[in-house]
Amino acid sequence: MLRERGWCWWGWWKRPNEPGRTEVWETLARETAAGQRVRIGLFHSGTGTVHPAVVERVVVPRADDLGSFVSLSPPEAERDGVPAYYRSSRHSRGWLRLVALAEEPIEFFGRFSLASAPPLPHHPSSQLERLVGKRILDADELRTMDTTIWEVRPAQPADSSERFLTASQRQDGALSAEPVACPGPWLLHLTDPHYATGQFRREHQWRLEAEDGATRPTMVDAISNALDHYQRSVGAVLVTGDLTYVAAQDEFEAARAGLFKLTNGLLGLGMEHLVVVPGNHDIAWTRSDSYEYAAPVEVAPAEATANYRSFFQALYGYPASPHLSMARRFVFPGGNLVDVAAVNSSSLEQGRSFLAGMGRVQEAAYREATSALAWSSPGSALRMLALHHHLALTEDLESPDEYASGFGIAIDAPRIQRMAAHDGVHLAVHGHKHRAFVWRTEAYHLPEYNNERWKLGSINIVGGGSSGSISSDGRRNFFNLIRVAGPVVELEMYRSQQQGSFERFMTWRAPLVSGAVGDRLEIAPWQVIS
């Protein structure tokens, strides 16, 4: 677009906790109004590169009466000079009119230093002042800062080379019960996007963020367009595994670029609003070529999860938990509390020709997440268990060929159901089978154990169809929206076919009612609304 016109508009996606940086924008406005063309660098968070650009005009961010920065657009007469992915976003808070943008990146890291302290929330000024005159060593230093604007200068011999990585969210770990305020009422559930590169590129149906082609949407563009069309405001995002196809580093990079764009750009959320767990495709296969019947089934070795752990560290700025679990406590508008305990159900060693896709949740992984949320005690939040593998059969008839290789229901599904029901879990959310799914189950103790309370509780289940894989019936892709509206849980299912627009095709609701176990609330059976 810039090559064709000689200019284009670039939109600024402000981080949720980032100040408006009006002093920087007003300086740019004065200089460009005086006829200057200002040279800047644009950091590509996906590739980790910096590209020089030239600005000739700006639209300065503007705050409303309450101090919130509003969504802005460039002049109407020049809207055709806005790239499609910015044109469809509601979260551009300022605009730069570029007249030059180099395709080749410059040698930036190690050669430039911070000229001023970046305004990072939740960090003391004494710590931030130490960054002035510090060399910027690599892309991760910029990615983990909760800001998008840096003032830099060429590095000088006396500049510090201290490494600075900070968690850009209020949480400083994967497991936290610190309440996270959500700006919108809906939780967006995605699963099995299967970002794929190289020889497996065709396994992901949508355009990748790093690929050209403005006429072809990316997965997150298509989802954002549907949310705009149906006027759904999302406050949190849950991804239940299989981000990749073969757990390759390039695939994880593509997944990170897509999730970052979705949260921080298209939805205006921070990384504290995102929960992810791995799927079986995110865990590398063992080196063994065949299955030995007498050999013990082992836990997946450390090297099998190395690429996922690197992805998680780069995405959040802190390491994954020992069992790859996550715990979050979301506060949605109206004071509706939702606890999400996300657990890794892909803990088994697996090979190309044996146990491929077999699911199992280690009890320690479940306890790791639920203990962080204190689920052993009563609480007022809706309790949601998220995992990749399903806890109930999703098909009318499962193929015996799939069982031969291990693909199917988690082998410890009854145990997980019992533990979840005992802890008062209301809703289980999963992926894996690329099938949109709703179910309800009741959990009981095993009869041979003497228990005063046989019935443990009821759990409603939501399965997600694949959001990005080409391997689904009719090449369809899906996502779910979940909302707690007072005493009712609402579920909306959306479907796309062969890169078409996502459309809502089914709506469910389930009231919260007094359950059979004590005075604890349970979700009633699903009711179809449309």
N, C-alpha and C positions, 0 to 999 in steps of 0.2 A: 504493500500500500504506500509506504514512504517513497519507494523507488518510482512508483507511478505518478504520484502527486507532487513529490518534493517536500512533503510534510505529512504528519499524522498526529493525532492526539493520544497521549498515554495517561491512563487513569491511576491515581494513587489510592491504594487499598490500605487504609490505616489499621494498625493492629488495635484490638479492643481496648487494651490498657495504655495505648500510646497517646501522648499529648498531641495536640493539633499542629505543633511545630510552626506556629504562625510567624515566628521571627524569621525562619528560613524562607518560608513562602513569600513573605512581604519583601525580603531582600531580593529574591528572584523577580518579583513583580516590578520593583523599582528599576532594577538593572535592565530588564527586557523592555520596559516602557521607555527607557532612555535610548533604546536602539541597540543595546548590546545583545550579543548572542553568547549565552553562558554555556560553558562546557561542563558536563557532569558525567558520572559513571552510573550505569544501570546494572545492578546485581541480579543475576539470574539464579534464584535459589535452587532451582532444579538441577542445573548443570554445575553450579558453583563457580560460574565465571562472571567477569565484569566487562561490560562493553561500553566504550565511550559514546556519548551522545551530545547533541547541541540543542539547547532550548531557546526559542525565540519569543514565546508568550506563555502565560500561565493563567489558570483560574484558581484563585486563592481559596483555601478551605474557609467555611463560614459556620459559626456556631449559632444554635437557636437560643431562645431566652433562658433555657435551662442549662446551657453550656455544652450540649451535645452537638457534635459536628454532623451536618446534614449531608445527604446525598446530593451531588451536583452533576451537571452535564456541561459539556462545552457549548459554544454558540450553536443554535439550531441549524443555521445555514451550513455548518461544517460537520454535522453529525455523520455524514457519509465518510468522513476521514477518521472515524473511530474504529479500531479493530473490533470484530464481532464479539470477542470474549469480554471486552470492556463495555461495549454497547449494551449488553444484556445484564450487566451487573448493577445492582442497586447500591453498591458499597464504595464507589469511587468518591472520595471526599475532596479531591483536588485534581487538577489536570495540568499536564505539560504539553505544549505544542512543540514537537520535535521536528527539526529540519535535517538532522543527520543522526544515524545510528549505525555503528560499525558491526558487521557480522562477525568479524574476528575479535576475540577477546584480547585485552591487554594483559601484560604481566603485572598483576596487581598485588597479589599476596606476598608479603615480605618487603615490598617496595614502597608501600604507603603506610602511614601511621594516622591515628586519630588526632585531629586538630582540636577537638573539644570533647568533653565528656558526654557520651550518649545518655539521654534522660531515661534510664531504666527504672520502672516502678519496683518498689520493694527492695531497693538497694540503697544503702547509706551514701550520702554525697562524698564522704571521705574515701570510700572504696571506688566510686566512679571517677574521682579526680585523679586517681592513680593511672587511669587509662589514657590520660592526655599524653601524647607523645609516645604511645605504645604501638609498635608495629602490628598490623593486622596479619596474622600468620596463615590463616586458611579460611575456607568458606564456612566451616562449622562455627567459628567465632562470631560471624555475622548472623547465621541462621538461629543461634540460640539466644540472641538478644531480642527483647520484646520491643523492638523499634524497627523502622524501615528507612530511616534517614540518618546518615552519618556525615559529619564534616571531616574531611581527610586532607592530608598534605603529603608531599613526597617524604619518604623516610630519611632521617638523618643518622649519622654514625652513632650518636649518643642515645638513640631511642632504645627503649626497652623491648626485649623479645620475650617477655613473660606471656605464657599462654593463659587466655581468659575464656572459660566456658561457663555459662550460667543457664540454669533452668529459667525459661522465659515465662513460666506459669507460676501461679501461687503455690501449686503443689511442687514439691521437690522430689517426688518419687512416684512410682507407679501405683502405690497403695496409699490411699488417703481418704479420710472421712471429712476433710475440710469442705464445708458447703461451697458449691460452685453455682453462682447465680446465672441462670440461663435467660437470654433476652427474648426468646420465643417459646411458645407452649409445646411445640412438637419435638419428639426425638426421631431423628432420621436413622433408619436401620438399613445398612448396606451389607452385602455379603458376597463372597466369591467373585470379586471383580476380575481376578486372573489377569493382571497386567502381564504382558508377555513381550519379549524382544527377541531379536536374532532369529534362529530357525523356527522358533515357536510363535513368532509375531502374530500369526493369524488366529491364535487361540483367544486373543482379546478383540472384541468386536468393534470397539470405538477407536477413534483417532487418539494417539498419545499426545500428551502436552507438548513434547519436544518436536512433534511432527508438524509440517506445514499443511495447509489446506483449510482455510477459514470456512469453506462450505461444508466441511464434515465436522460434526460436533465431537467433542470429547465426552466421555461418560459423565463427568461432573458438570459440564455445560448443559447436557440434556436434562440432568436431574434438576439443576438450578432453574432452567427454563420452565419445567413442570411446576416447581414450587411457586414461581412467579405467577404462572397461569392460574393455579388454584388458590393463590393468595395464602400460602402456608408459610408461617414464620417458624424456622427451626432454631431450637435453643441448644441442642446437643446432637452428636453424631456417634453412632455405634457401628463398628465394622467387625463382623464375626468370621474373619479368617479367609484363607486362600486369596491373599492379596496378589500372589504371583502364580506362575505356572510351574516353574522348576526351581524356585528359591534362589535364582541368580541375582547377583548384585545389581546388574542393570535393570532387572525387573523391579527390585525393591526401590531403586532410584525413581523409576517411572511411577510407582505407587506413592512414593513420598511426594513427588511433584503434584500428583493429582489430589491427594488428601490435603496438602497445604493450600492449594488453590481453592478447593472446596470450602475449607473452614475459614482461613484467614482472608480470602478474597471474596468468593461468591456469597458466602453466608455471613461474613462479618463476625466470625467466632474466633476464639483463641484455641490453642492446643489443649487447654484445660477442659474444653468442651468435647474433646474427642477421646473415645475409648476404642482400642484395637486389641484383638487376640489373634494368634496365628491359626492357620488351618493346616491340614496335612500337606498341601502343596508348598507351604512355607517352611517345611522341615525337610532337609536334604536326605536322600536315600543313603542307606548304609553301603559300604563297598562290597558286601557279599553279593554274589550272583545268584545264589539259590538258597532255599530254606532248608535247614537241617532239622528234621522232625524232633530229635532228642535235645536240640540246643535250647537253652532257656530264652524266653522272650525278655529282652533287655529294654531299659529305658533308653530313649534316643541319646546318643553320645553328644558331647559338647560341640563337636565340629558340625553336627547336623543343624544346630540352632544358631551358629555363629553369624550367618548373614542376617537372620531376623533380628538378632540382638544389635547388630550394627545399625540396621534400619531404625530400630526403636530408639537407640541413642541419638541418631541424627535427627529424628522426627521430634523428640521431646526435649533433648538436652540433658537427660539423665538416664541411667541404665534401666533395663527391664528388670523385673523382680526375678528371684531365683527360679520360680516355676512359670514365668511368663504370664502371670496373672495381673489384673488391674482391678482397682476398686475406686469408685467415684460416688459422691453424694451430690446429686443435682437438685437445685431449688428452681422450679419452674414458676412462671407468673401465676399469681394467686396463692403462692405459698405451697404448691404441690411438691412434695418431696419424693424423689425416686433414687433408690440405691441401686447401683449396678455393680455386681460382682462378676467379672469377666474372667473365665478360667481357660487354660490351655487344655484342650481335649486331644492333642496330638503328641502325647508323651512317649509313645512306643517307637522303638527302632523299626524301620520299615525298609523294604528293598523293592527293586523294580518288579520282581516276580513273586513277592510274598508280603503279606500284611500291608500292601500299598493302600493307604487311606484308612487303615484301621484306627478307630478312635478309642481312647481311654483317658479318663481324668484321674490323675493321682489325687488321693485324698488330701495330701499335703497342699496341693495346689488349690483345692477348694477351700481348705481351712485358711490358707494364706490370704485369700481375698475376703472371705466372710468374717474372719477375725478382725480385719482392718475396719470393717463396718459394724462390728459388735452385734452380729446377728444372733448370738447366743442369748441376747436379752430382747424383750419386746421393744418395738419401735413403731413410729407413726408413718414411716416411709413405705411407698410401694417398693417391694423387693423384687429385683429382676436379676435372674441368672443368665449370663450370656456365654455361649461357647460355640465351637464350630460344628461339632457332630450332633446329630439329632438324638433325642432321648426317647422317641417313639417312632415306629415304622411309618414312613411317609408314603409308601406305595401300596396299592392293593395287592400286588404280587411282586416280591423282590426276586431279582434274577439270581439263580444259584451260581452263575459265572462270577458275579460280583462278590459273593461270599467266598469263593475260592481264593480270591486275591486279597480279601480282607476289607473290601469297600462296603460300608453300610453303617448301621446303628452303632453307637459307642458300646463297647463290650461290657461296660459297667453301668449302663443306663439305669437299671433298677436301683442300684446303690445310690447313684446321684439323685434320682427322683426321691428316694427316702430321705437322704440328707437334706435336700432342698425343702421338702415338705415339713420336715422337723423344724427347720429354721424359719418357717413362715414365708417361703418364697411364693410370690403371687404369679409370676410370669417367667417362663423360660424362652429365650430367643436364640435361634441357631441358624445355620446355613447348611452347606455340604452337598445336598442332593440337587441343587439348582431348581428346587421346586417350591413355589409359594404354598404355604401350609398353615393350617390352624388345627389345634387339637386340645384336648383336656384330659387330664389323668388324675386318678386318685391313688394315693400311696398308703400302703398298710405295712405294718411290721410282718416279718416272717412268722408263720404260726408256731413254729417249734420254740420260739423264744417267749418266755412268760412276760407279758407286758400288760399293765393296767390300761394303757391307751393303745388300742389296735390301729385306729385310723390316725394317720399322721397329718393328712391334709390334702387339699386339691390344688393342682397347678394347671394354669392355662399355658398353652405352648403356641409360639409363632415361629414358623420357618420362613426364611427368605429365599426367593429365587435368585439366581445369579444376576448381579448387576452388570457384569461385563463379559462373561464368557460366551463364546460362539456355540458351545456344547450345551444346548438346551432345546426343548421342544419348540419347533418353529423359529429357532434363533431369537427367542424372546428374552428380554432382560427385565428385571424387577427391582423395586425398592419398597420399603414399608415406612409408614409414619405412625407413631404411637403417641397418644396424648392421655394424660390424666386430667379429667375435667370434673373436679369435685369428687363425687362418689362413683364415677364411671370411667372405665378405661376404653378408649377408642382406638381402633386400628383401621388404617386406610392402606390398601394395596395398589401399587402402580405398575403398569406394564408397558413395555416398548417392544416393537418387532422390527428386526433388521435395521437398527439405527434410526427408527422413527421416533416421534415424540412420545414421551411417557404420558400415559393416560390413566386416570383412576378407574379401576374396574371392579373393586369390591370394598365395602365398608362394613366393619363389625363393631359391636360394642358389648361390653361385659360389666355389669354393675358390681361394685364392691358390697358384699353382704356379710352378715355374721355367719361364721363357719361352724362346723360341727366340733371343732377343737377349741374348747374354752370359749372365750369371747373374742377370739382373733378374727380379723376380717379376711375373707377370701374373695377371689374373683368368681362371679357366677359364670355359668356356661355362656359361650359366645352367642350373640344374636346378630343375624344378618340384617343390615339396614338397607343396603342396595347392592 
